[in-house]
Amino acid sequence: MLFNSLEFLIFFPVVTALYFLCPHQWRWLLLLVASCVFYMFFIPVYILILLVTILIDYFAGIWIENSSGRKKKQYLWISIISTCLVLFVFKYYNFFIGNFNGVADAIGWNYSLDALKIILPIGLSFHTFQSLSYVVEVYRGNQKAEKHFGVYSLYVMFYPQLVAGPIERPQNILHQFYEKHKPNYEDFSLGIKYMIWGLFKKVVIADNLSAVVNAYYDSPEGQGFIPLAIASYLFAIQIYCDFSGYSDMAIGAARVMGFRLMENFNTPYVSTSIREFWGRWHISLSTWFRDYLYIPLGGNRVSEAKMNRNLLTVFAVSGFWHGANWTFVIWGALHGIYLVLENLLRKLKWFSDLVSTKKKWLRIIVAFIIFQFVVLGWIFFRANSVADAWSIIRQIVTLSPPKVNMPGEIGRIGSYGLAFKYLLAFGFILIDPLLHKLTRGRLKLPFERPMKFAIYGTLVALIVLLGFWGEVDFIYFQF
C-alpha cells in the first residue's frame, strides 16, 4: 500500500482509531494484522518471505542469548548467513548470473546459467537490515531476546517503516510495543505535520519532477548538456523529496499512535562536507553501516591506510545494498573516494577551517560546491547503465548541444508548465530548511498557532491542487 494512495487515506485513520479503542493487551495483534494487510497490497504471497526471515532471527535471538563462547557466535553467523541468503536469492542472484554469463561469453565459453524469473519483494533490504541489527544487538548483550513471537514479528513488520525505513534498532522500538499509548494532542499534531510535509514533498515535488527526469534519463544519448544538467539537478531534488517524504510520513503515522521513530533526514543539501552529508542523509542506514560494518572493520582506530580501506569498503557495500547494478556500486565507491580525499585535505588548516566555517555566506558557497559532487554521484545512481551515466557526464562536461527533439513528455508539458516545475523544485530548496525546523517544533513564529494553521493549510491546498495522483511508487521501494 502506498502512502500516497486512496487506500492509505482510509487505512490510516481506521487503524489509528482501532488502535486506541483496542484493549492494550491486544494492540500488538491489531498492528501486526494491519501491517500484514499493508504489505499484502503489493504481492500477497511475498509475505511468506518475511515470515521466513522472522522465524530465522526470532529463534536465533533466543539461542544466542542462551549460549556462550563459540556456540553463541555460530548461532549469530547462522542467522546472518540465512537471512542474507534470502536477500541474495531475490535481489542479487540474477545480477551475478548475468555477470557470469557475460564473462563466459567474453572468453568464448559456450555455457550460461538461467536467471530466475522473480520480482524483488518490496523493501526486502530494509527489513533484512532491521532483522540483522536485532540479532547483532542480542549477541552484543545490548538487547534481551524478545520471547513474544508476535511482538518480534511486529518489530520487523511495523507498517509505517516496513518497506522503506527508517531502519530501526531494537533498543528504540521494541519496548514501545509494550507501552500503553493514550491519545495525545501533541503527538497527533506533530504526527499530522510530519505527514503533511512528507506528502507535499512526495506528490507535489518528487512526482511532478519524475516525468521530466525519466524522459531525459531513459534516453540520454544526444539530449545535450543543458537538458541533462537540469535533469540531474532535478533528480537530486526528486530523490530527496521522494525518500525524505516517505520517512516523514512514516515517522508521522507512527507518532500519531504515540510511537517515536528515529529521524532519517536532516536537510542534507546544506552540508559543507561529504562527511556532514552522510550525517544528514538516510541517517538510519549510514549509522547502521557505521555500527555493524565500519567499526567492526576497525573504524578509525586503525592506521590511516586501513581507515581509508574501511571507508571504501563500507561505501562500496552501501552502493551494492541499494541495487544489483554496477551503477550503484560506482555511486557508493565514489562517495567513499570523496571521504578519503576529504580526510586527506582536512590535514590542511585552510580546508579544515573552510568546511567548519560559521560564516553564513561562506557556508552557502561551500554547500553549493559540495552539492555539485553529490549531484555527480546521483548521475550514476539514476542512470540505467554505466554506459548511460558516462554518456550523460560526457555531454555535460563537453557542453554538447542537443541532437534530438525533446522527449514526448517534455513536449506535452509545454514551456510554461516546465518552467513552473523548475521554479517549484528550486524554490523548495529555499523553504526546506525552514519547514524542516517548523515541522519538528524547532522554529518559533510570531502568532504561532494562526501562522502554523496558515502554513499547513497552504501545504494541504497545494497538495490538492498541484499534487500528482498517479500513485507513483517511492524510489526506495526497489531496494
KOLTIVO-42210 format. One record per residue (C-alpha): x, y, z; residue in one letter; residue number from 1; chain. Coordinates in Angstrom, 1 decimal, decimal comma, m for minus. Last residue first. Example, Ala and Ser with C-alpha at 12.3 -4.5 7.8 and 13.67 -1.06 7.14 Angstrom:
REM KOLTIVO-42210
GUDREN   east  north     up code pos unit
GUDREN   13,7   m1,1    7,1    S   2    A
GUDREN   12,3   m4,5    7,8    A   1    A
END
This chain:
REM KOLTIVO-42210
GUDREN   east  north     up code pos unit
GUDREN   15,7   m1,5   m2,6    F 479    A
GUDREN   13,0   m1,1   m5,2    Q 478    A
GUDREN   10,8    0,7   m2,7    F 477    A
GUDREN   13,5    3,4   m2,4    Y 476    A
GUDREN   12,0    5,3   m5,4    I 475    A
GUDREN    8,6    5,6   m3,9    F 474    A
GUDREN    6,0    4,2   m6,3    D 473    A
GUDREN    4,0    6,8   m8,3    V 472    A
GUDREN    0,3    6,6   m7,4    E 471    A
GUDREN   m0,9    8,7  m10,4    G 470    A
GUDREN   m2,0   11,5   m8,1    W 469    A
GUDREN    0,4   14,3   m8,9    F 468    A
GUDREN   m0,2   17,0   m6,4    G 467    A
GUDREN   m0,7   20,6   m7,6    L 466    A
GUDREN   m4,2   21,5   m6,4    L 465    A
GUDREN   m4,8   19,0   m3,6    V 464    A
GUDREN   m1,2   19,0   m2,3    I 463    A
GUDREN   m1,0   22,8   m2,8    L 462    A
GUDREN   m4,1   23,2   m0,7    A 461    A
GUDREN   m2,7   20,9    2,0    V 460    A
GUDREN    0,5   22,9    2,0    L 459    A
GUDREN   m1,4   26,2    2,3    T 458    A
GUDREN   m3,4   24,8    5,3    G 457    A
GUDREN    0,0   23,8    6,8    Y 456    A
GUDREN    1,3   27,4    6,5    I 455    A
GUDREN   m2,0   29,1    7,6    A 454    A
GUDREN   m2,5   26,9   10,6    F 453    A
GUDREN    1,1   27,3   11,6    K 452    A
GUDREN    0,7   31,1   11,4    M 451    A
GUDREN   m2,5   31,1   13,3    P 450    A
GUDREN   m0,9   28,9   16,0    R 449    A
GUDREN    2,4   30,8   16,2    E 448    A
GUDREN    1,3   34,4   16,3    F 447    A
GUDREN    5,0   35,2   15,8    P 446    A
GUDREN    6,9   32,1   14,8    L 445    A
GUDREN    9,4   29,8   16,7    K 444    A
GUDREN   11,2   27,2   14,7    L 443    A
GUDREN   12,4   23,9   16,3    R 442    A
GUDREN    8,9   22,3   16,6    G 441    A
GUDREN    9,9   19,4   14,3    R 440    A
GUDREN    7,6   20,5   11,4    T 439    A
GUDREN    8,9   24,1   11,8    L 438    A
GUDREN   12,5   23,0   11,6    K 437    A
GUDREN   12,0   21,0    8,4    H 436    A
GUDREN    9,7   23,8    7,1    L 435    A
GUDREN   12,6   26,3    7,4    L 434    A
GUDREN   15,3   24,0    6,0    P 433    A
GUDREN   13,0   23,1    3,0    D 432    A
GUDREN   12,0   26,6    2,1    I 431    A
GUDREN   14,9   27,6   m0,1    L 430    A
GUDREN   15,4   24,2   m1,7    I 429    A
GUDREN   11,7   24,1   m2,5    F 428    A
GUDREN   12,1   27,1   m4,7    G 427    A
GUDREN   14,4   25,0   m6,9    F 426    A
GUDREN   11,7   22,4   m7,5    A 425    A
GUDREN    8,7   24,8   m7,8    L 424    A
GUDREN   10,7   27,1  m10,2    L 423    A
GUDREN   11,7   24,1  m12,3    Y 422    A
GUDREN    8,2   22,8  m12,4    K 421    A
GUDREN    6,9   26,2  m13,4    F 420    A
GUDREN    9,4   26,4  m16,2    A 419    A
GUDREN    8,1   23,0  m17,5    L 418    A
GUDREN    4,5   24,2  m17,4    G 417    A
GUDREN    5,3   27,4  m19,2    Y 416    A
GUDREN    7,4   25,6  m21,9    S 415    A
GUDREN    4,8   22,9  m22,7    G 414    A
GUDREN    4,1   19,7  m20,8    I 413    A
GUDREN    3,4   17,8  m24,0    R 412    A
GUDREN    6,9   18,4  m25,3    G 411    A
GUDREN    8,5   17,2  m22,2    I 410    A
GUDREN    6,5   14,0  m22,2    E 409    A
GUDREN    7,3   13,4  m25,9    G 408    A
GUDREN   11,1   13,6  m25,5    P 407    A
GUDREN   12,6   16,9  m26,8    M 406    A
GUDREN   14,0   16,6  m30,3    N 405    A
GUDREN   17,4   15,1  m30,9    V 404    A
GUDREN   20,9   16,4  m31,4    K 403    A
GUDREN   21,2   18,7  m28,3    P 402    A
GUDREN   24,5   20,7  m27,9    P 401    A
GUDREN   27,4   19,0  m26,0    S 400    A
GUDREN   28,9   21,2  m23,3    L 399    A
GUDREN   31,9   18,8  m23,2    T 398    A
GUDREN   31,4   18,2  m19,5    V 397    A
GUDREN   27,6   17,8  m19,7    I 396    A
GUDREN   27,7   15,5  m22,7    Q 395    A
GUDREN   30,4   13,4  m21,3    R 394    A
GUDREN   28,7   13,1  m17,9    I 393    A
GUDREN   25,4   12,0  m19,5    I 392    A
GUDREN   27,2    9,5  m21,8    S 391    A
GUDREN   29,2    8,2  m18,8    W 390    A
GUDREN   26,0    7,5  m16,9    A 389    A
GUDREN   24,3    5,9  m19,9    D 388    A
GUDREN   27,3    3,5  m20,3    A 387    A
GUDREN   27,2    2,7  m16,6    V 386    A
GUDREN   23,5    1,7  m17,0    S 385    A
GUDREN   20,0    2,9  m16,3    N 384    A
GUDREN   21,3    6,1  m14,9    A 383    A
GUDREN   19,8    7,3  m11,5    R 382    A
GUDREN   22,6    6,3   m9,1    F 381    A
GUDREN   25,4    7,1  m11,6    F 380    A
GUDREN   24,0   10,6  m12,1    I 379    A
GUDREN   23,4   10,9   m8,4    W 378    A
GUDREN   27,1   10,8   m7,8    G 377    A
GUDREN   27,7   13,9   m9,9    L 376    A
GUDREN   24,8   15,5   m8,0    V 375    A
GUDREN   26,6   14,9   m4,7    V 374    A
GUDREN   29,8   16,5   m6,0    F 373    A
GUDREN   27,9   19,5   m7,2    Q 372    A
GUDREN   26,2   19,8   m3,8    F 371    A
GUDREN   29,6   20,0   m2,1    I 370    A
GUDREN   30,3   23,2   m4,1    I 369    A
GUDREN   26,9   24,7   m3,2    F 368    A
GUDREN   27,5   23,8    0,5    A 367    A
GUDREN   30,9   25,6    0,3    V 366    A
GUDREN   29,3   28,8   m1,1    I 365    A
GUDREN   26,4   28,8    1,3    I 364    A
GUDREN   28,7   28,1    4,2    R 363    A
GUDREN   30,8   31,2    3,1    L 362    A
GUDREN   27,8   33,4    3,2    W 361    A
GUDREN   26,7   32,0    6,6    K 360    A
GUDREN   30,1   32,5    8,3    K 359    A
GUDREN   30,4   29,6   10,8    K 358    A
GUDREN   33,2   27,8    8,9    T 357    A
GUDREN   33,7   24,1    9,6    S 356    A
GUDREN   34,3   23,1    5,9    V 355    A
GUDREN   36,6   26,1    5,3    L 354    A
GUDREN   38,6   25,9    8,5    D 353    A
GUDREN   39,5   22,3    7,8    S 352    A
GUDREN   40,4   23,3    4,3    F 351    A
GUDREN   42,6   26,2    5,3    W 350    A
GUDREN   44,2   24,1    8,1    K 349    A
GUDREN   45,3   21,3    5,7    L 348    A
GUDREN   45,1   17,9    7,4    K 347    A
GUDREN   41,4   18,0    6,4    R 346    A
GUDREN   42,5   17,5    2,8    L 345    A
GUDREN   43,4   13,9    3,5    L 344    A
GUDREN   40,1   13,2    5,2    N 343    A
GUDREN   38,3   14,9    2,3    E 342    A
GUDREN   40,1   12,7   m0,2    L 341    A
GUDREN   39,1    9,5    1,6    V 340    A
GUDREN   35,5   10,8    2,0    L 339    A
GUDREN   35,1   11,6   m1,7    Y 338    A
GUDREN   36,6    8,2   m2,6    I 337    A
GUDREN   34,0    6,5   m0,5    G 336    A
GUDREN   31,3    8,7   m2,1    H 335    A
GUDREN   32,6    7,5   m5,5    L 334    A
GUDREN   32,6    3,8   m4,2    A 333    A
GUDREN   28,9    4,1   m3,4    G 332    A
GUDREN   27,9    5,6   m6,8    W 331    A
GUDREN   30,2    3,1   m8,6    I 330    A
GUDREN   28,5    0,2   m6,7    V 329    A
GUDREN   25,1    1,7   m7,6    F 328    A
GUDREN   25,9    1,9  m11,3    T 327    A
GUDREN   27,2   m1,6  m11,2    W 326    A
GUDREN   23,7   m2,9  m10,7    N 325    A
GUDREN   22,1   m5,1   m8,1    A 324    A
GUDREN   20,7   m2,2   m6,0    G 323    A
GUDREN   21,0   m0,1   m2,9    H 322    A
GUDREN   22,9   m2,6   m0,9    W 321    A
GUDREN   25,6   m2,6   m3,7    F 320    A
GUDREN   26,1    1,1   m3,0    G 319    A
GUDREN   26,4    0,5    0,7    S 318    A
GUDREN   28,9   m2,3    0,1    V 317    A
GUDREN   31,0    0,1   m2,0    A 316    A
GUDREN   30,6    2,7    0,8    F 315    A
GUDREN   31,7    0,4    3,5    V 314    A
GUDREN   34,7   m1,0    1,6    T 313    A
GUDREN   36,0    2,5    0,6    L 312    A
GUDREN   35,7    3,7    4,2    L 311    A
GUDREN   37,4    0,6    5,6    N 310    A
GUDREN   40,2    1,0    3,1    R 309    A
GUDREN   40,6    4,6    4,1    N 308    A
GUDREN   40,8    3,5    7,8    M 307    A
GUDREN   43,3    0,8    6,8    K 306    A
GUDREN   45,6    3,4    5,2    A 305    A
GUDREN   45,2    5,8    8,1    E 304    A
GUDREN   46,2    3,2   10,6    S 303    A
GUDREN   43,5    1,7   12,8    V 302    A
GUDREN   41,1    3,2   15,4    R 301    A
GUDREN   39,2    5,0   12,6    N 300    A
GUDREN   36,8    2,1   12,0    G 299    A
GUDREN   38,4   m1,3   12,8    G 298    A
GUDREN   36,4   m3,5   10,5    L 297    A
GUDREN   33,9   m4,0   13,3    P 296    A
GUDREN   33,5   m0,2   13,4    I 295    A
GUDREN   32,8    0,2    9,7    Y 294    A
GUDREN   30,5   m2,8    9,4    L 293    A
GUDREN   27,8   m3,0   12,1    Y 292    A
GUDREN   27,9    0,4   13,8    D 291    A
GUDREN   28,9    2,6   10,8    R 290    A
GUDREN   26,9    0,6    8,3    F 289    A
GUDREN   23,8    1,0   10,5    W 288    A
GUDREN   24,6    4,7   11,2    T 287    A
GUDREN   24,6    5,4    7,4    S 286    A
GUDREN   21,3    3,4    7,1    L 285    A
GUDREN   19,3    5,1    9,8    S 284    A
GUDREN   20,7    8,5    8,8    I 283    A
GUDREN   19,5    8,4    5,3    H 282    A
GUDREN   21,2   11,7    4,6    W 281    A
GUDREN   22,2   14,1    7,4    R 280    A
GUDREN   25,4   12,5    8,9    G 279    A
GUDREN   26,2   11,4    5,4    W 278    A
GUDREN   26,2   15,0    4,2    F 277    A
GUDREN   28,3   16,1    7,1    E 276    A
GUDREN   31,1   13,7    6,0    R 275    A
GUDREN   30,7   14,9    2,4    I 274    A
GUDREN   31,4   18,4    3,6    S 273    A
GUDREN   29,6   21,8    3,9    T 272    A
GUDREN   26,1   20,2    4,2    S 271    A
GUDREN   23,1   22,3    3,3    V 270    A
GUDREN   21,9   19,6    0,9    Y 269    A
GUDREN   21,4   17,1    3,7    P 268    A
GUDREN   18,4   18,8    5,3    T 267    A
GUDREN   18,2   16,4    8,3    N 266    A
GUDREN   17,0   13,1    7,1    F 265    A
GUDREN   16,2    9,8    8,8    N 264    A
GUDREN   14,9   10,8   12,3    E 263    A
GUDREN   14,3    7,9   14,5    M 262    A
GUDREN   10,8    6,5   15,2    L 261    A
GUDREN    8,8    7,5   18,2    R 260    A
GUDREN    5,5    5,7   18,6    F 259    A
GUDREN    2,5    7,5   20,2    G 258    A
GUDREN   m0,2    6,5   17,7    M 257    A
GUDREN    0,1    9,8   15,8    V 256    A
GUDREN    3,8    9,4   16,1    R 255    A
GUDREN    3,8    6,2   13,9    A 254    A
GUDREN    2,0    7,9   11,1    A 253    A
GUDREN    4,3   11,0   11,4    G 252    A
GUDREN    7,5    9,0   11,4    I 251    A
GUDREN    6,4    7,0    8,3    A 250    A
GUDREN    5,1   10,2    6,6    M 249    A
GUDREN    8,4   11,9    7,3    D 248    A
GUDREN   10,4    8,9    6,0    S 247    A
GUDREN    8,4    8,7    2,8    Y 246    A
GUDREN    8,9   12,4    2,1    G 245    A
GUDREN   12,6   12,0    2,9    S 244    A
GUDREN   12,7    9,4    0,2    F 243    A
GUDREN   10,7   11,2   m2,5    D 242    A
GUDREN   11,8   14,7   m1,7    C 241    A
GUDREN   15,5   13,7   m1,6    Y 240    A
GUDREN   15,1   11,6   m4,8    I 239    A
GUDREN   13,4   14,4   m6,7    Q 238    A
GUDREN   15,7   17,2   m5,6    I 237    A
GUDREN   18,8   15,3   m6,8    A 236    A
GUDREN   16,8   14,3   m9,8    F 235    A
GUDREN   16,1   17,9  m10,7    L 234    A
GUDREN   19,8   18,7  m10,6    Y 233    A
GUDREN   20,5   15,8  m13,0    S 232    A
GUDREN   17,6   16,8  m15,3    A 231    A
GUDREN   19,0   20,4  m15,4    I 230    A
GUDREN   22,4   19,1  m16,4    A 229    A
GUDREN   20,8   16,7  m18,9    L 228    A
GUDREN   18,7   19,4  m20,5    P 227    A
GUDREN   21,7   21,8  m20,7    I 226    A
GUDREN   24,3   19,3  m21,8    F 225    A
GUDREN   22,6   17,9  m24,9    G 224    A
GUDREN   20,0   15,2  m25,4    Q 223    A
GUDREN   22,1   13,2  m27,9    G 222    A
GUDREN   22,1   10,0  m25,9    E 221    A
GUDREN   20,1   10,3  m22,7    P 220    A
GUDREN   17,1    8,1  m23,4    S 219    A
GUDREN   15,7    6,9  m20,1    D 218    A
GUDREN   17,5    9,8  m18,3    Y 217    A
GUDREN   15,9   12,5  m20,3    Y 216    A
GUDREN   12,2   11,5  m20,1    A 215    A
GUDREN   12,6   10,0  m16,7    N 214    A
GUDREN   13,8   13,3  m15,1    V 213    A
GUDREN   10,9   15,3  m16,6    V 212    A
GUDREN    8,3   12,7  m15,8    A 211    A
GUDREN    9,6   12,3  m12,2    S 210    A
GUDREN    9,6   16,0  m11,4    L 209    A
GUDREN    5,9   16,2  m10,6    N 208    A
GUDREN    6,2   13,0   m8,5    D 207    A
GUDREN    9,1   14,5   m6,4    A 206    A
GUDREN    7,7   18,0   m5,8    I 205    A
GUDREN    3,9   18,0   m5,3    V 204    A
GUDREN    3,3   14,3   m4,6    V 203    A
GUDREN    6,3   13,4   m2,5    K 202    A
GUDREN    7,4   16,6   m0,8    K 201    A
GUDREN    3,8   17,6   m0,1    F 200    A
GUDREN    3,1   14,1    1,4    L 199    A
GUDREN    6,1   14,5    3,7    G 198    A
GUDREN    5,1   17,9    4,9    W 197    A
GUDREN    1,5   16,8    5,5    I 196    A
GUDREN    2,6   13,6    7,2    M 195    A
GUDREN    5,1   15,3    9,5    Y 194    A
GUDREN    2,5   17,9   10,5    K 193    A
GUDREN    0,0   15,1   11,2    I 192    A
GUDREN    2,5   13,4   13,5    G 191    A
GUDREN    3,2   16,7   15,4    L 190    A
GUDREN   m0,4   17,4   16,0    S 189    A
GUDREN   m1,3   13,9   17,0    F 188    A
GUDREN    1,7   13,5   19,3    D 187    A
GUDREN    0,9   16,9   21,0    E 186    A
GUDREN   m2,8   16,2   21,2    Y 185    A
GUDREN   m2,3   12,8   22,9    N 184    A
GUDREN   m4,5    9,8   22,5    P 183    A
GUDREN   m3,0    7,2   25,0    K 182    A
GUDREN   m0,1    4,9   24,5    H 181    A
GUDREN    0,4    2,0   26,8    K 180    A
GUDREN    4,0    0,8   26,4    E 179    A
GUDREN    4,7   m2,8   25,4    Y 178    A
GUDREN    5,2   m2,0   21,7    F 177    A
GUDREN    7,4    0,8   22,7    Q 176    A
GUDREN    9,9   m1,6   24,3    H 175    A
GUDREN   10,7   m3,0   20,8    L 174    A
GUDREN   11,3    0,4   19,1    I 173    A
GUDREN   14,5    2,1   20,3    N 172    A
GUDREN   16,5   m0,8   21,7    Q 171    A
GUDREN   15,6   m3,0   18,7    P 170    A
GUDREN   17,3   m0,6   16,3    R 169    A
GUDREN   15,1    0,9   13,5    E 168    A
GUDREN   15,8    1,1    9,8    I 167    A
GUDREN   13,8    4,2    9,0    P 166    A
GUDREN   12,6    2,6    6,8    G 165    A
GUDREN   11,5    1,9    3,3    A 164    A
GUDREN    9,1   m1,0    3,3    V 163    A
GUDREN    8,1   m1,6    6,9    L 162    A
GUDREN    8,5    1,9    8,3    Q 161    A
GUDREN    4,9    2,8    8,9    P 160    A
GUDREN    3,7   m0,9    8,8    Y 159    A
GUDREN    5,6   m2,4   11,8    F 158    A
GUDREN    6,7   m5,6   10,1    M 157    A
GUDREN   10,1   m6,4   11,7    V 156    A
GUDREN    9,2   m5,2   15,2    Y 155    A
GUDREN    5,7   m6,6   14,7    L 154    A
GUDREN    7,1  m10,0   14,2    S 153    A
GUDREN    9,1   m9,6   17,5    Y 152    A
GUDREN    5,9   m8,6   19,2    V 151    A
GUDREN    4,0  m11,6   17,9    G 150    A
GUDREN    6,8  m14,0   18,8    F 149    A
GUDREN    6,9  m12,8   22,4    H 148    A
GUDREN   10,3  m14,0   23,7    K 147    A
GUDREN   12,3  m11,0   22,5    E 146    A
GUDREN   16,0  m11,6   23,2    A 145    A
GUDREN   17,4   m9,0   25,6    K 144    A
GUDREN   19,2   m6,2   23,8    Q 143    A
GUDREN   22,7   m4,7   24,3    N 142    A
GUDREN   24,3   m8,0   25,1    G 141    A
GUDREN   26,5   m7,9   22,0    R 140    A
GUDREN   24,8  m11,1   20,6    Y 139    A
GUDREN   21,3   m9,6   21,2    V 138    A
GUDREN   22,5   m6,4   19,4    E 137    A
GUDREN   23,7   m8,5   16,5    V 136    A
GUDREN   20,5  m10,5   16,3    V 135    A
GUDREN   18,3   m7,3   16,3    Y 134    A
GUDREN   20,5   m5,3   13,8    S 133    A
GUDREN   20,2   m8,3   11,4    L 132    A
GUDREN   16,4   m8,1   11,5    S 131    A
GUDREN   16,4   m4,4   10,7    Q 130    A
GUDREN   18,9   m5,0    7,9    F 129    A
GUDREN   16,7   m7,6    6,3    T 128    A
GUDREN   13,6   m5,4    6,9    H 127    A
GUDREN   15,2   m2,7    4,8    F 126    A
GUDREN   16,8   m4,8    2,1    S 125    A
GUDREN   13,5   m6,6    1,4    L 124    A
GUDREN   11,6   m3,3    0,9    G 123    A
GUDREN    9,2   m4,6   m1,7    I 122    A
GUDREN    9,9   m8,2   m2,7    P 121    A
GUDREN   12,2   m8,3   m5,8    L 120    A
GUDREN   10,3  m10,0   m8,6    I 119    A
GUDREN   11,2  m13,5   m9,8    I 118    A
GUDREN   12,0  m15,2  m13,1    K 117    A
GUDREN   15,4  m16,6  m12,0    L 116    A
GUDREN   18,2  m16,3  m14,5    A 115    A
GUDREN   19,5  m19,3  m16,5    D 114    A
GUDREN   23,2  m20,2  m16,4    L 113    A
GUDREN   25,4  m20,0  m19,5    S 112    A
GUDREN   28,0  m22,1  m21,3    Y 111    A
GUDREN   29,8  m21,8  m24,6    N 110    A
GUDREN   33,0  m20,3  m23,0    W 109    A
GUDREN   34,3  m17,9  m25,6    G 108    A
GUDREN   36,2  m15,7  m23,1    I 107    A
GUDREN   33,7  m12,9  m23,5    A 106    A
GUDREN   30,7  m15,2  m23,4    D 105    A
GUDREN   31,7  m16,7  m20,1    A 104    A
GUDREN   32,4  m13,2  m18,7    V 103    A
GUDREN   28,9  m12,0  m19,7    G 102    A
GUDREN   27,3  m15,2  m18,4    N 101    A
GUDREN   28,9  m14,7  m15,0    F 100    A
GUDREN   27,8  m11,1  m15,0    N  99    A
GUDREN   24,2  m12,0  m15,7    G  98    A
GUDREN   24,3  m14,8  m13,1    I  97    A
GUDREN   25,7  m12,4  m10,5    F  96    A
GUDREN   23,0   m9,9  m11,1    F  95    A
GUDREN   20,3  m12,6  m11,3    N  94    A
GUDREN   21,2  m13,9   m7,9    Y  93    A
GUDREN   21,5  m10,4   m6,3    Y  92    A
GUDREN   18,0   m9,3   m5,1    K  91    A
GUDREN   15,8  m12,4   m4,6    F  90    A
GUDREN   18,4  m15,0   m4,0    V  89    A
GUDREN   20,8  m12,7   m2,2    F  88    A
GUDREN   18,2  m11,3    0,2    L  87    A
GUDREN   17,1  m14,8    1,3    V  86    A
GUDREN   20,8  m15,7    1,7    L  85    A
GUDREN   21,3  m12,7    3,8    C  84    A
GUDREN   18,9  m14,0    6,4    T  83    A
GUDREN   20,5  m17,5    6,4    S  82    A
GUDREN   24,0  m16,1    6,6    I  81    A
GUDREN   23,3  m13,6    9,4    I  80    A
GUDREN   21,3  m16,2   11,5    S  79    A
GUDREN   23,8  m19,0   11,0    I  78    A
GUDREN   26,6  m16,5   11,8    W  77    A
GUDREN   25,0  m15,4   15,1    L  76    A
GUDREN   24,2  m19,1   16,0    Y  75    A
GUDREN   27,9  m19,9   15,5    Q  74    A
GUDREN   29,0  m16,9   17,6    K  73    A
GUDREN   27,0  m18,2   20,6    K  72    A
GUDREN   28,2  m21,7   20,1    K  71    A
GUDREN   31,8  m20,5   20,1    R  70    A
GUDREN   31,5  m18,8   23,5    G  69    A
GUDREN   28,1  m18,7   25,1    S  68    A
GUDREN   24,5  m19,7   24,5    S  67    A
GUDREN   21,1  m18,8   25,9    N  66    A
GUDREN   21,1  m15,3   24,4    E  65    A
GUDREN   22,2  m16,6   21,0    I  64    A
GUDREN   19,6  m19,3   21,0    W  63    A
GUDREN   16,8  m16,8   21,8    I  62    A
GUDREN   18,0  m14,4   19,1    G  61    A
GUDREN   18,4  m17,2   16,6    A  60    A
GUDREN   14,8  m18,3   17,2    F  59    A
GUDREN   13,4  m14,9   16,3    Y  58    A
GUDREN   16,0  m14,4   13,6    D  57    A
GUDREN   15,1  m17,4   11,5    I  56    A
GUDREN   11,3  m17,2   12,1    L  55    A
GUDREN   11,2  m13,5   11,1    I  54    A
GUDREN   13,3  m14,2    7,9    T  53    A
GUDREN   10,9  m17,0    6,8    V  52    A
GUDREN    7,8  m14,9    7,7    L  51    A
GUDREN    9,0  m12,1    5,5    L  50    A
GUDREN    9,4  m14,5    2,6    I  49    A
GUDREN    5,8  m15,7    3,3    L  48    A
GUDREN    4,6  m12,1    3,0    I  47    A
GUDREN    5,7  m12,4   m0,6    Y  46    A
GUDREN    2,4  m14,3   m1,4    V  45    A
GUDREN    0,4  m11,0   m1,2    P  44    A
GUDREN    2,4   m9,1   m3,8    I  43    A
GUDREN    1,8   m5,3   m3,1    F  42    A
GUDREN   m1,3   m4,8   m1,0    F  41    A
GUDREN    0,0   m7,7    1,1    M  40    A
GUDREN    2,3   m5,3    2,9    Y  39    A
GUDREN   m0,5   m3,1    4,3    F  38    A
GUDREN   m2,7   m6,1    5,2    V  37    A
GUDREN    0,3   m7,7    7,1    C  36    A
GUDREN    0,9   m4,4    8,9    S  35    A
GUDREN   m2,7   m4,2    9,9    A  34    A
GUDREN   m2,6   m7,7   11,3    V  33    A
GUDREN    0,5   m6,9   13,2    L  32    A
GUDREN   m0,9   m3,6   14,5    L  31    A
GUDREN   m4,1   m5,3   15,7    L  30    A
GUDREN   m2,1   m8,1   17,3    L  29    A
GUDREN    0,2   m5,7   19,2    W  28    A
GUDREN   m2,9   m3,8   20,3    R  27    A
GUDREN   m4,3   m6,8   22,1    W  26    A
GUDREN   m3,0   m6,3   25,6    Q  25    A
GUDREN   m3,8   m2,5   25,4    H  24    A
GUDREN   m7,6   m3,1   24,8    P  23    A
GUDREN   m8,5   m1,7   21,3    C  22    A
GUDREN  m10,1    1,7   21,0    L  21    A
GUDREN   m6,8    3,5   20,6    F  20    A
GUDREN   m5,6    1,1   17,9    Y  19    A
GUDREN   m9,0    1,0   16,3    L  18    A
GUDREN   m8,9    4,7   15,7    A  17    A
GUDREN   m5,3    4,5   14,3    T  16    A
GUDREN   m6,2    1,6   12,0    V  15    A
GUDREN   m9,3    3,3   10,6    V  14    A
GUDREN   m7,5    6,7   10,3    P  13    A
GUDREN   m4,5    5,1    8,3    F  12    A
GUDREN   m6,4    2,6    6,1    F  11    A
GUDREN   m8,8    5,1    4,5    I  10    A
GUDREN   m6,3    7,6    3,2    L   9    A
GUDREN   m4,0    4,5    2,7    F   8    A
GUDREN   m6,4    3,1    0,2    E   7    A
GUDREN   m6,7    6,4   m1,6    L   6    A
GUDREN   m3,0    6,3   m2,3    S   5    A
GUDREN    0,1    8,5   m1,5    N   4    A
GUDREN    1,2    6,4    1,5    F   3    A
GUDREN    1,3    3,4   m0,9    L   2    A
GUDREN    0,0    0,0    0,0    M   1    A
END
